[in-house]
Amino acid sequence: MSTDPAAWTCKVETVYREQGRELWALFYAHCCDPERAYDALQESFLRLQAYHGEPIRDVRAWLLRVGRNWLRDVARRKSSSVLPSDRLDDFASDGRKPLQNLEGREQRQ
């Protein structure tokens, strides 16, 4: 890694041009979602651009690890998140059966 920011940016852009398609394909194989694979690719290159740590011996391996970890984090958040649903409020425990709640809602509408 060079200490010159312009040289580092040039190197990152070169790696993106040379390996971006292959990395996207590997991310796609991991998640089966083209948009999410592209997001993983972008996230890994953004992190590479901002990286200021120890020199990276294998940039491709580093990018793969970062992208794979990002995909795992997204999948974990997606599987553990519960989306609120207004329809669940219809089934609140008010002593009536769910079918009665739905019938009453339909009548009000």
Secondary structure by P-SEA (a helix, b strand, c coil): ccccaaaaaaaaaaaaaacaaaaaaaaaaacccaaaaaaaaaaaaaaaaaccccccccaaaaaaaaaaaaaaaaaaaaaabbbbbaaaaaaccccccaaaaaaaaaaac
